């Protein structure tokens, strides 16, 4: 926790970024211990508990705006829950809105497959769209494609534009798509256009981050995934200067009522990353649970474990990869053994 003995005002990006890394680290470590057990509910539960406990140490007046239970049905980290340490005399804690996914890819962790992560995004009040727990149509690409993605354009046209922006052929592109029956037509159109496809079982949030990082080997994410994950992805995309467009899938009367209650007036609105995450200050933090394209998973050894995390800050334009050794017992006479 940031020292507060002489500090009266605490800044989200400059003072709390590494504290937020610690929050996702704790969730990642807890869930990684369940890797391969085949119990997705347990993996998610321990991640939520560890993340909630870590938030209790943070000097913030935090509120969960995207969490584990839209209608307050989850026992922890539900939408509207207040988090943060008890206030201290003479110290002003920042008011922070937080979107969390304690374990993105619960099936991935339960099966021990790649790309499970623990993730959160934080901003000032109103800095993250209060998205309902529904689907969102999305196209996500790297910084070169900003202003060039058109959600309602034919798939082939978007692929041509992405290829043009990235100075390559459509045949060179790798497009990430969730392996779902609803994407059968999308997959067919991508193949017809000549691009290559990487089908993933879960974890489109981590894929969305990867497309904005050069050298990750993927160039765009297309298809329909979770709206809450879309908002968290948008926070990362803003920090990475990437491109994203998205639209909520509002297909039931109940959902129509819910979005009105959340202040969303136009259910067909197409959002940019800036509109999904409009905050002036944003911190995005993720920690690998299982090995993935961007982050290594948690590695346990005799005296503790090692984590690999990513933290992004918008206003200060920082991208940090954090490699942390967590010691549970004092090193023996031969020092720290990391593997």
Residue frames as qw, qx, qy, qz and C-alpha x, y, z in Angstrom:
[[0.000, 0.888, 0.459, 0.000, 0.00, 0.00, 0.00],
 [0.343, 0.638, -0.055, 0.687, 1.22, 3.48, -0.76],
 [0.389, -0.227, -0.506, 0.736, 2.64, 5.30, 2.25],
 [0.116, -0.774, -0.445, -0.434, 0.15, 7.79, 3.64],
 [0.522, -0.493, -0.384, 0.580, 2.03, 9.26, 6.61],
 [0.146, -0.428, 0.026, 0.892, 2.59, 12.61, 4.83],
 [0.014, -0.128, -0.677, -0.725, 0.17, 12.25, 1.94],
 [0.334, 0.299, 0.476, -0.757, -3.24, 13.87, 1.99],
 [0.711, 0.483, -0.011, -0.511, -4.37, 13.17, -1.56],
 [0.567, -0.180, 0.773, 0.219, -3.77, 9.85, -3.30],
 [0.428, 0.504, -0.388, -0.642, -3.54, 9.64, -7.08],
 [0.928, 0.151, 0.241, -0.240, -5.04, 6.66, -8.89],
 [0.821, 0.531, -0.175, 0.110, -2.37, 6.27, -11.57],
 [0.304, 0.693, -0.523, 0.392, 0.78, 7.41, -9.81],
 [0.296, -0.470, 0.655, -0.512, 0.17, 6.01, -6.33],
 [0.742, -0.047, 0.500, -0.444, -2.14, 3.04, -6.77],
 [0.701, 0.447, -0.440, -0.339, -1.17, 1.29, -10.00],
 [0.356, 0.326, -0.861, 0.160, 1.12, -1.23, -8.33],
 [0.384, -0.041, 0.693, -0.609, -1.38, -1.75, -5.51],
 [0.778, 0.306, 0.051, -0.547, -3.91, -2.75, -8.18],
 [0.557, 0.423, -0.710, -0.087, -1.34, -5.16, -9.59],
 [0.059, -0.218, 0.875, -0.428, -1.16, -6.77, -6.16],
 [0.653, 0.132, 0.371, -0.647, -4.94, -7.23, -6.25],
 [0.826, 0.376, -0.253, -0.336, -4.86, -9.22, -9.50],
 [0.316, 0.451, -0.817, 0.171, -1.76, -11.10, -8.34],
 [0.346, -0.146, 0.762, -0.527, -3.57, -12.37, -5.24],
 [0.788, 0.273, 0.199, -0.515, -6.54, -13.53, -7.31],
 [0.670, 0.515, -0.507, -0.169, -4.26, -15.20, -9.86],
 [0.083, 0.395, -0.868, 0.291, -2.26, -17.06, -7.22],
 [0.545, -0.008, 0.632, -0.551, -5.39, -18.34, -5.50],
 [0.825, 0.383, 0.059, -0.412, -7.00, -19.59, -8.72],
 [0.478, 0.579, -0.655, -0.080, -3.75, -21.04, -10.08],
 [0.224, -0.300, 0.872, -0.316, -3.66, -23.45, -7.14],
 [0.696, 0.240, 0.546, -0.399, -6.87, -24.97, -8.54],
 [0.409, 0.558, -0.498, -0.524, -5.52, -25.30, -12.08],
 [0.392, 0.227, -0.860, -0.235, -6.52, -28.56, -13.73],
 [0.239, 0.028, 0.837, -0.491, -8.91, -29.67, -10.99],
 [0.099, -0.302, -0.813, -0.487, -11.84, -29.43, -13.37],
 [0.178, -0.684, -0.647, 0.285, -13.91, -27.36, -10.93],
 [0.237, 0.493, 0.204, 0.812, -14.60, -24.00, -12.59],
 [0.410, -0.808, -0.269, -0.327, -16.86, -22.81, -9.75],
 [0.742, -0.554, -0.084, 0.368, -14.12, -23.40, -7.19],
 [0.576, 0.131, 0.143, 0.794, -11.51, -21.67, -9.34],
 [0.008, -0.658, -0.250, -0.710, -13.73, -18.61, -9.69],
 [0.578, -0.760, -0.275, -0.111, -14.74, -18.60, -6.02],
 [0.723, -0.426, -0.062, 0.540, -11.20, -18.56, -4.65],
 [0.400, 0.298, 0.191, 0.845, -10.20, -15.84, -7.12],
 [0.227, -0.752, -0.295, -0.544, -13.12, -13.65, -5.99],
 [0.687, -0.687, -0.207, 0.120, -12.32, -14.20, -2.32],
 [0.684, -0.185, 0.032, 0.704, -8.64, -13.36, -2.78],
 [0.224, 0.459, 0.245, 0.824, -9.39, -10.24, -4.82],
 [0.390, -0.793, -0.304, -0.355, -11.97, -9.00, -2.31],
 [0.732, -0.568, -0.134, 0.351, -9.51, -9.46, 0.54],
 [0.569, 0.047, 0.122, 0.812, -6.78, -7.57, -1.35],
 [0.012, 0.680, 0.305, 0.667, -9.11, -4.64, -2.00],
 [0.553, -0.776, -0.304, 0.013, -9.55, -4.24, 1.76],
 [0.653, -0.395, 0.008, 0.646, -5.93, -3.04, 1.97],
 [0.399, 0.383, 0.325, 0.767, -6.27, -0.33, -0.68],
 [0.090, -0.452, -0.312, 0.831, -6.57, 3.38, 0.21],
 [0.111, -0.153, -0.543, -0.818, -9.59, 4.02, -2.02],
 [0.507, 0.277, 0.480, -0.660, -13.31, 4.73, -1.84],
 [0.070, 0.161, -0.826, -0.536, -14.04, 2.12, -4.45],
 [0.690, 0.252, 0.373, -0.567, -17.26, 0.92, -6.03],
 [0.365, -0.001, 0.867, 0.340, -17.65, -2.13, -8.24],
 [0.484, 0.457, -0.022, -0.746, -19.44, -1.13, -11.46],
 [0.792, 0.274, -0.461, -0.291, -18.75, -4.37, -13.35],
 [0.286, -0.472, 0.770, -0.321, -18.44, -7.42, -11.17],
 [0.012, -0.075, 0.997, 0.019, -19.56, -10.92, -10.35],
 [0.063, 0.499, 0.860, -0.088, -23.30, -10.36, -9.98],
 [0.023, 0.358, 0.298, 0.885, -25.30, -7.75, -11.84],
 [0.500, -0.585, -0.304, -0.561, -28.30, -8.04, -9.54],
 [0.272, -0.591, 0.551, -0.522, -26.38, -8.38, -6.30],
 [0.955, -0.130, -0.124, -0.238, -26.74, -12.16, -6.31],
 [0.727, 0.286, -0.483, 0.395, -23.03, -12.82, -5.86],
 [0.655, -0.656, -0.290, 0.236, -21.69, -12.86, -2.29],
 [0.451, -0.601, 0.148, 0.643, -18.64, -10.72, -3.19],
 [0.192, -0.263, 0.461, 0.826, -17.62, -8.15, -5.79],
 [0.270, 0.637, 0.716, 0.089, -21.19, -7.61, -6.90],
 [0.189, 0.516, 0.259, 0.794, -22.19, -4.48, -8.80],
 [0.341, -0.790, -0.123, -0.495, -22.55, -1.62, -6.34],
 [0.814, -0.444, -0.242, 0.286, -20.34, -3.16, -3.66],
 [0.038, -0.951, 0.257, -0.166, -18.04, -0.73, -1.84],
 [0.915, -0.033, -0.150, 0.374, -14.41, -1.72, -1.50],
 [0.289, 0.704, -0.277, 0.587, -11.31, -0.20, 0.05],
 [0.471, -0.076, -0.634, 0.609, -9.57, 0.29, 3.36],
 [0.273, -0.805, -0.479, 0.218, -11.08, 2.13, 6.30],
 [0.247, 0.860, 0.014, 0.446, -10.56, 5.92, 5.95],
 [0.631, -0.191, -0.320, 0.680, -7.71, 7.60, 7.78],
 [0.133, -0.891, -0.257, 0.351, -7.88, 10.99, 9.49],
 [0.079, -0.803, 0.255, 0.533, -6.64, 13.79, 7.25],
 [0.251, -0.205, 0.792, 0.517, -6.22, 11.57, 4.19],
 [0.616, 0.434, 0.028, -0.657, -8.35, 11.92, 1.08],
 [0.508, 0.001, 0.835, 0.209, -8.96, 8.59, -0.61],
 [0.230, 0.194, -0.488, -0.819, -9.83, 8.80, -4.31],
 [0.710, 0.262, 0.440, -0.483, -13.32, 7.78, -5.40],
 [0.029, 0.364, -0.823, -0.436, -12.75, 4.97, -7.89],
 [0.856, 0.218, 0.099, -0.459, -15.06, 2.98, -10.14],
 [0.217, -0.433, 0.865, 0.133, -13.78, -0.55, -10.73],
 [0.867, 0.235, -0.197, -0.393, -14.54, -3.28, -13.25],
 [0.343, -0.488, 0.800, -0.068, -13.32, -6.73, -12.28],
 [0.911, 0.149, -0.298, -0.244, -13.03, -10.20, -13.70],
 [0.544, -0.646, 0.527, -0.094, -11.22, -12.13, -10.95],
 [0.503, -0.174, 0.801, 0.274, -10.77, -15.12, -13.26],
 [0.579, 0.572, -0.167, -0.557, -11.26, -14.49, -16.96],
 [0.598, 0.349, -0.700, -0.173, -11.35, -17.97, -18.44],
 [0.646, -0.383, 0.515, -0.414, -12.69, -20.10, -15.61],
 [0.973, 0.186, 0.093, -0.099, -12.83, -23.12, -17.92],
 [0.575, 0.660, -0.415, 0.250, -9.27, -22.45, -19.05],
 [0.175, -0.590, 0.649, -0.447, -8.02, -22.55, -15.45],
 [0.821, -0.160, 0.399, -0.376, -10.13, -25.58, -14.55],
 [0.946, 0.316, 0.064, 0.019, -8.73, -27.50, -17.52],
 [0.622, -0.514, 0.325, 0.493, -5.18, -26.13, -17.24],
 [0.605, 0.513, 0.393, 0.464, -5.24, -24.62, -20.73],
 [0.409, 0.021, -0.004, 0.912, -3.61, -21.31, -21.79],
 [0.015, 0.400, 0.231, 0.887, -4.72, -17.69, -21.41],
 [0.454, -0.734, -0.506, 0.003, -6.57, -17.63, -18.08],
 [0.289, 0.335, -0.239, 0.864, -5.96, -14.27, -16.39],
 [0.239, -0.702, -0.547, 0.388, -7.09, -12.20, -13.42],
 [0.272, 0.339, 0.265, 0.860, -7.98, -8.68, -14.52],
 [0.085, -0.776, -0.499, 0.377, -9.42, -5.34, -13.46],
 [0.281, 0.481, 0.190, 0.808, -9.82, -1.79, -14.71],
 [0.281, -0.670, -0.469, 0.501, -10.16, 1.29, -12.50],
 [0.215, 0.465, 0.234, 0.827, -11.06, 4.90, -13.28],
 [0.110, 0.018, 0.357, -0.927, -12.58, 7.97, -11.70],
 [0.400, 0.420, 0.678, -0.451, -16.34, 8.05, -11.15],
 [0.589, 0.689, 0.173, -0.385, -18.16, 7.64, -14.46],
 [0.037, 0.676, -0.624, -0.390, -14.98, 6.56, -16.22],
 [0.059, -0.067, 0.971, 0.223, -16.31, 3.11, -17.20],
 [0.550, -0.117, -0.381, -0.734, -19.60, 2.34, -18.92],
 [0.497, -0.107, 0.712, -0.484, -21.98, 0.54, -16.58],
 [0.454, 0.186, -0.698, -0.522, -22.57, -2.36, -19.00],
 [0.835, -0.156, 0.224, -0.479, -25.27, -4.95, -18.35],
 [0.439, -0.282, 0.848, 0.090, -24.45, -8.64, -18.24],
 [0.772, 0.528, 0.252, -0.248, -25.31, -9.28, -21.88],
 [0.760, 0.145, 0.371, 0.513, -23.49, -9.86, -25.15],
 [0.069, 0.844, -0.128, -0.516, -21.62, -7.27, -27.18],
 [0.796, 0.532, 0.145, 0.249, -20.69, -7.32, -30.86],
 [0.379, -0.804, 0.262, 0.375, -17.02, -6.32, -31.13],
 [0.779, 0.508, -0.076, 0.361, -14.19, -5.62, -33.50],
 [0.482, -0.822, 0.206, 0.225, -10.82, -4.97, -31.86],
 [0.797, 0.456, -0.018, 0.397, -7.56, -4.18, -33.64],
 [0.640, -0.242, -0.116, 0.720, -4.24, -2.42, -33.15],
 [0.110, -0.675, -0.117, 0.720, -3.40, 1.31, -33.11],
 [0.126, -0.138, 0.574, 0.797, -2.95, 1.52, -36.90],
 [0.064, -0.422, -0.820, -0.381, -6.68, 0.79, -37.33],
 [0.025, -0.499, -0.501, 0.707, -8.04, 3.63, -35.21],
 [0.322, 0.523, 0.028, -0.789, -10.98, 5.26, -36.97],
 [0.300, 0.312, -0.713, -0.551, -11.12, 2.57, -39.65],
 [0.020, 0.140, 0.986, -0.087, -13.35, -0.13, -38.12],
 [0.494, -0.051, -0.144, -0.856, -17.01, -0.16, -39.17],
 [0.410, -0.065, 0.834, -0.363, -19.12, -2.58, -37.16],
 [0.686, 0.434, 0.431, -0.394, -21.91, -2.89, -39.75],
 [0.381, 0.635, -0.526, -0.417, -19.62, -3.19, -42.78],
 [0.961, 0.144, -0.208, -0.110, -19.23, -6.60, -44.46],
 [0.806, -0.486, 0.248, 0.228, -16.55, -8.77, -42.87],
 [0.766, 0.289, 0.235, 0.524, -14.47, -8.76, -46.07],
 [0.189, 0.857, 0.042, 0.477, -14.43, -4.94, -46.14],
 [0.519, -0.825, 0.201, -0.099, -13.25, -4.69, -42.54],
 [0.870, -0.211, 0.289, 0.340, -10.52, -7.24, -43.22],
 [0.596, 0.566, 0.169, 0.544, -9.34, -5.31, -46.27],
 [0.080, -0.916, 0.055, -0.389, -9.23, -2.12, -44.22],
 [0.729, -0.637, 0.242, 0.069, -7.35, -3.77, -41.35],
 [0.843, 0.082, 0.266, 0.461, -4.83, -5.21, -43.82],
 [0.377, 0.759, 0.096, 0.522, -4.41, -1.80, -45.50],
 [0.338, -0.901, 0.126, -0.240, -3.86, -0.05, -42.17],
 [0.753, -0.525, 0.375, 0.127, -1.28, -2.64, -41.15],
 [0.282, 0.729, -0.538, -0.314, 0.47, -2.62, -44.54],
 [0.260, -0.193, 0.943, 0.074, -0.06, -6.31, -45.22],
 [0.400, -0.055, -0.692, -0.599, -2.29, -8.62, -47.22],
 [0.752, -0.281, 0.059, -0.593, -5.58, -10.02, -45.97],
 [0.906, 0.068, -0.417, 0.003, -4.00, -13.48, -46.25],
 [0.418, 0.336, -0.587, 0.607, -1.41, -12.41, -43.66],
 [0.408, -0.462, 0.238, -0.750, -3.98, -11.53, -41.00],
 [0.330, -0.153, -0.909, 0.205, -4.80, -13.75, -38.01],
 [0.434, -0.412, -0.076, -0.798, -8.30, -13.11, -36.67],
 [0.025, 0.010, -0.891, 0.453, -9.29, -14.35, -33.22],
 [0.585, -0.245, -0.315, -0.706, -12.84, -15.68, -32.90],
 [0.491, -0.215, 0.691, -0.485, -14.53, -17.37, -29.94],
 [0.197, 0.029, -0.932, -0.302, -15.36, -20.95, -30.87],
 [0.379, 0.274, 0.610, -0.639, -19.14, -20.68, -30.57],
 [0.380, 0.435, 0.788, 0.213, -22.02, -21.87, -32.76],
 [0.176, 0.885, 0.302, -0.307, -23.21, -18.27, -33.12],
 [0.076, -0.754, 0.395, 0.518, -20.01, -17.47, -35.04],
 [0.700, 0.160, 0.651, 0.246, -20.44, -20.06, -37.81],
 [0.481, 0.817, 0.283, 0.148, -21.35, -17.44, -40.44],
 [0.115, -0.947, 0.276, 0.117, -18.58, -15.09, -39.28],
 [0.586, -0.401, 0.645, 0.282, -15.99, -17.86, -39.56],
 [0.665, 0.440, 0.557, 0.232, -17.25, -18.73, -43.03],
 [0.297, 0.947, 0.101, 0.074, -16.94, -15.09, -44.18],
 [0.306, -0.819, 0.445, 0.194, -13.43, -14.68, -42.74],
 [0.657, -0.117, 0.681, 0.301, -12.30, -17.83, -44.52],
 [0.570, 0.671, 0.442, 0.175, -13.91, -16.69, -47.77],
 [0.095, 0.989, -0.103, -0.040, -12.00, -13.40, -47.53],
 [0.746, 0.472, -0.362, 0.300, -8.73, -15.28, -47.21],
 [0.166, -0.702, 0.502, -0.477, -7.68, -14.38, -43.67],
 [0.500, 0.039, -0.838, 0.215, -6.52, -16.96, -41.16],
 [0.607, -0.592, -0.110, -0.518, -8.45, -17.73, -37.98],
 [0.236, 0.181, -0.831, 0.471, -7.48, -18.62, -34.44],
 [0.635, -0.495, -0.400, -0.438, -10.49, -20.17, -32.71],
 [0.092, 0.301, -0.705, 0.636, -10.33, -19.91, -28.93],
 [0.374, -0.406, -0.834, -0.011, -12.51, -21.74, -26.39],
 [0.339, -0.858, -0.354, 0.152, -12.68, -18.81, -23.93],
 [0.538, -0.518, 0.032, 0.664, -10.81, -15.66, -23.01],
 [0.447, 0.689, 0.323, 0.470, -11.59, -13.06, -25.65],
 [0.247, -0.967, 0.009, 0.062, -10.52, -10.34, -23.20],
 [0.587, -0.530, 0.428, 0.437, -6.88, -11.46, -23.24],
 [0.586, 0.335, 0.542, 0.501, -7.07, -11.83, -27.01],
 [0.149, 0.932, 0.277, 0.180, -8.38, -8.27, -27.31],
 [0.366, -0.864, 0.236, 0.251, -5.38, -6.96, -25.39],
 [0.693, -0.181, 0.526, 0.457, -2.97, -9.03, -27.48],
 [0.543, 0.628, 0.426, 0.360, -4.08, -7.52, -30.79],
 [0.021, 0.994, 0.003, 0.107, -2.96, -4.06, -29.60],
 [0.508, -0.693, 0.459, 0.225, 0.56, -5.32, -28.81],
 [0.584, 0.650, -0.442, -0.203, 2.96, -5.74, -31.70],
 [0.203, 0.444, -0.867, 0.095, 4.53, -9.16, -31.98],
 [0.575, -0.088, 0.642, -0.499, 1.65, -11.04, -30.32],
 [0.108, -0.058, 0.926, 0.357, 0.86, -12.78, -33.61],
 [0.154, 0.618, 0.771, -0.002, -2.83, -11.81, -33.82],
 [0.177, 0.140, 0.241, 0.944, -4.27, -8.82, -35.66],
 [0.422, -0.237, -0.081, -0.871, -7.95, -8.50, -34.77],
 [0.142, 0.197, 0.908, -0.341, -10.73, -9.94, -32.65],
 [0.404, -0.066, -0.359, -0.839, -14.17, -10.25, -34.25],
 [0.424, -0.284, -0.852, -0.118, -17.47, -11.61, -32.99],
 [0.512, -0.630, -0.118, -0.572, -19.83, -11.48, -30.05],
 [0.519, -0.016, -0.711, 0.474, -18.66, -11.82, -26.46],
 [0.358, -0.658, -0.577, 0.326, -19.54, -10.53, -23.00],
 [0.078, 0.885, 0.137, 0.438, -20.34, -6.83, -22.64],
 [0.547, -0.825, 0.116, 0.073, -18.66, -6.50, -19.21],
 [0.767, -0.184, 0.336, 0.514, -15.48, -8.02, -20.65],
 [0.461, 0.650, 0.311, 0.518, -15.85, -5.60, -23.56],
 [0.171, -0.965, -0.008, -0.198, -15.72, -2.59, -21.24],
 [0.684, -0.610, 0.296, 0.270, -12.63, -3.93, -19.46],
 [0.718, 0.205, 0.390, 0.539, -11.01, -4.58, -22.83],
 [0.240, 0.866, 0.214, 0.383, -11.85, -1.02, -23.90],
 [0.424, -0.892, 0.138, 0.077, -9.99, 0.33, -20.86],
 [0.712, -0.308, 0.439, 0.454, -6.88, -1.56, -21.95],
 [0.564, 0.521, 0.433, 0.473, -7.33, -0.57, -25.59],
 [0.010, 0.985, 0.084, 0.151, -7.46, 3.11, -24.63],
 [0.529, -0.747, 0.328, 0.234, -4.20, 2.78, -22.71],
 [0.648, -0.115, 0.592, 0.465, -2.60, 1.03, -25.70],
 [0.211, 0.529, -0.240, -0.786, -4.01, 3.48, -28.29],
 [0.219, 0.090, 0.925, 0.297, -5.74, 0.59, -30.02],
 [0.397, -0.014, -0.343, -0.852, -8.96, 0.46, -32.02],
 [0.049, 0.236, 0.949, -0.204, -12.30, -0.94, -30.90],
 [0.452, -0.125, -0.176, -0.866, -15.97, -0.67, -31.78],
 [0.068, -0.148, -0.965, 0.207, -18.79, -2.45, -29.98],
 [0.483, -0.237, -0.191, -0.821, -22.57, -2.61, -29.68],
 [0.400, -0.084, 0.765, -0.497, -24.71, -4.18, -26.97],
 [0.291, -0.145, -0.849, -0.416, -26.88, -7.09, -28.03],
 [0.348, 0.078, 0.503, -0.787, -30.26, -6.10, -26.56],
 [0.342, 0.005, -0.788, -0.512, -32.65, -8.87, -27.57],
 [0.306, -0.450, -0.834, 0.091, -35.19, -9.28, -24.77],
 [0.238, -0.803, -0.247, -0.487, -37.76, -6.93, -23.16],
 [0.719, -0.643, -0.149, 0.217, -36.16, -7.59, -19.77],
 [0.651, -0.089, 0.100, 0.747, -32.77, -6.47, -21.04],
 [0.138, 0.618, 0.287, 0.719, -34.31, -3.38, -22.61],
 [0.470, -0.832, -0.211, -0.206, -35.67, -2.39, -19.19],
 [0.775, -0.450, -0.040, 0.443, -32.34, -3.04, -17.53],
 [0.541, 0.177, 0.144, 0.809, -30.30, -0.86, -19.87],
 [0.100, -0.768, -0.245, -0.584, -32.75, 2.02, -19.44],
 [0.657, -0.741, -0.136, 0.020, -32.24, 1.71, -15.68],
 [0.742, -0.260, 0.101, 0.609, -28.50, 1.94, -16.27],
 [0.006, -0.788, 0.047, 0.613, -28.87, 5.17, -18.20],
 [0.264, -0.116, 0.723, 0.628, -28.36, 3.71, -21.69],
 [0.449, 0.501, 0.221, -0.706, -30.84, 5.44, -24.01],
 [0.632, 0.537, -0.354, -0.431, -29.92, 4.01, -27.40],
 [0.845, -0.208, 0.492, -0.031, -29.70, 0.18, -27.42],
 [0.834, 0.468, 0.194, 0.220, -28.32, 0.21, -30.99],
 [0.002, -0.958, 0.280, 0.070, -25.53, 2.67, -30.30],
 [0.877, 0.251, -0.186, 0.366, -22.12, 1.73, -31.62],
 [0.466, -0.867, 0.127, 0.125, -19.46, 2.59, -29.03],
 [0.543, 0.638, -0.451, 0.308, -15.79, 3.35, -29.52],
 [0.673, -0.119, -0.547, 0.484, -13.21, 2.40, -26.90],
 [0.107, 0.191, -0.262, 0.940, -13.27, 5.99, -25.65],
 [0.539, -0.330, -0.141, -0.762, -17.04, 5.82, -25.16],
 [0.834, -0.256, -0.486, -0.051, -16.89, 2.47, -23.36],
 [0.687, -0.410, -0.266, 0.538, -14.10, 3.69, -21.08],
 [0.220, 0.859, 0.150, 0.437, -14.30, 7.52, -21.11],
 [0.608, -0.733, -0.111, 0.285, -12.22, 8.11, -17.99],
 [0.216, 0.921, -0.290, 0.144, -9.41, 10.66, -17.86],
 [0.131, -0.567, 0.792, -0.184, -7.40, 8.42, -15.54],
 [0.948, 0.026, -0.139, -0.285, -7.45, 4.67, -16.14],
 [0.185, -0.519, 0.833, -0.048, -5.46, 1.82, -14.66],
 [0.917, 0.128, -0.232, -0.298, -5.71, -1.61, -16.24],
 [0.212, -0.552, 0.794, -0.142, -4.05, -4.54, -14.49],
 [0.938, 0.098, -0.189, -0.274, -3.87, -8.22, -15.43],
 [0.307, -0.555, 0.770, -0.068, -1.96, -11.19, -14.04],
 [0.594, 0.225, -0.702, -0.321, -1.46, -14.50, -15.81],
 [0.784, -0.290, 0.402, -0.374, -3.01, -17.56, -14.21],
 [0.868, 0.084, 0.437, 0.221, -2.05, -20.05, -16.92],
 [0.374, -0.295, 0.444, 0.759, 0.58, -19.42, -19.59],
 [0.476, 0.757, 0.420, -0.152, -0.62, -17.27, -22.48],
 [0.609, 0.612, 0.172, 0.475, 0.45, -15.19, -25.45],
 [0.068, 0.834, -0.130, 0.532, 1.23, -12.11, -23.33],
 [0.399, -0.651, 0.457, -0.456, 1.60, -13.30, -19.75],
 [0.411, 0.159, -0.888, 0.131, 3.14, -16.34, -18.12],
 [0.695, -0.527, -0.390, -0.297, 1.06, -18.23, -15.61],
 [0.497, -0.735, 0.366, -0.279, 1.77, -18.51, -11.89],
 [0.719, 0.295, -0.605, 0.175, 4.81, -20.67, -11.17],
 [0.709, -0.663, 0.110, -0.216, 5.08, -22.26, -7.75],
 [0.577, 0.405, -0.623, 0.339, 8.34, -23.28, -6.06],
 [0.601, -0.238, -0.687, 0.331, 9.36, -24.44, -2.62],
 [0.274, -0.275, -0.413, 0.824, 9.43, -21.05, -0.94],
 [0.248, 0.546, 0.240, -0.763, 6.58, -19.28, -2.73],
 [0.596, 0.550, 0.561, 0.167, 5.59, -18.42, -6.28],
 [0.220, -0.270, 0.304, 0.887, 6.32, -16.12, -9.21],
 [0.400, 0.713, 0.541, -0.197, 3.77, -14.04, -11.11],
 [0.301, 0.036, 0.423, 0.854, 3.83, -12.15, -14.40],
 [0.129, 0.752, 0.546, -0.345, 1.57, -9.12, -14.69],
 [0.286, 0.389, 0.348, 0.803, 0.75, -6.22, -17.00],
 [0.091, -0.731, -0.451, 0.504, -0.25, -2.76, -15.81],
 [0.299, 0.461, 0.390, 0.739, -1.34, 0.05, -18.12],
 [0.104, -0.652, -0.387, 0.644, -1.98, 3.68, -17.20],
 [0.411, 0.743, 0.457, 0.263, -3.71, 6.14, -19.52],
 [0.006, -1.000, -0.023, -0.001, -2.80, 9.67, -18.44],
 [0.394, -0.749, 0.478, 0.234, 0.84, 8.81, -17.67],
 [0.721, 0.578, -0.327, -0.199, 1.21, 6.65, -20.83],
 [0.197, -0.536, 0.813, -0.110, 2.91, 3.76, -19.09],
 [0.924, 0.073, -0.286, -0.242, 3.00, 0.08, -20.06],
 [0.187, -0.602, 0.736, -0.245, 4.69, -2.10, -17.46],
 [0.854, -0.029, -0.510, -0.101, 5.31, -5.82, -17.31],
 [0.382, -0.655, 0.487, -0.433, 5.81, -6.82, -13.69],
 [0.768, 0.093, -0.630, 0.062, 7.65, -10.02, -12.77],
 [0.411, -0.635, 0.353, -0.551, 7.19, -10.66, -9.04],
 [0.531, 0.042, -0.821, 0.204, 8.53, -13.29, -6.66],
 [0.595, -0.572, 0.031, -0.564, 6.23, -13.87, -3.67],
 [0.345, 0.262, -0.833, 0.344, 8.10, -15.50, -0.78],
 [0.722, -0.503, -0.288, -0.377, 6.09, -17.50, 1.73],
 [0.840, -0.488, -0.027, 0.235, 9.07, -18.71, 3.78],
 [0.151, -0.867, 0.392, 0.270, 12.57, -17.26, 4.30],
 [0.702, 0.555, -0.442, -0.062, 15.12, -18.41, 1.70],
 [0.942, -0.299, 0.031, 0.151, 17.23, -21.38, 2.70],
 [0.525, -0.617, 0.335, 0.481, 21.04, -21.43, 2.81],
 [0.504, 0.095, 0.602, 0.611, 21.21, -21.77, -0.98],
 [0.090, 0.207, -0.142, -0.964, 19.10, -18.68, -1.61],
 [0.618, 0.374, 0.268, -0.638, 15.90, -18.34, -3.63],
 [0.253, 0.019, 0.882, 0.397, 15.03, -21.13, -6.03],
 [0.375, 0.289, -0.027, -0.880, 12.60, -19.70, -8.57],
 [0.691, 0.174, -0.463, -0.528, 11.51, -22.85, -10.37]]
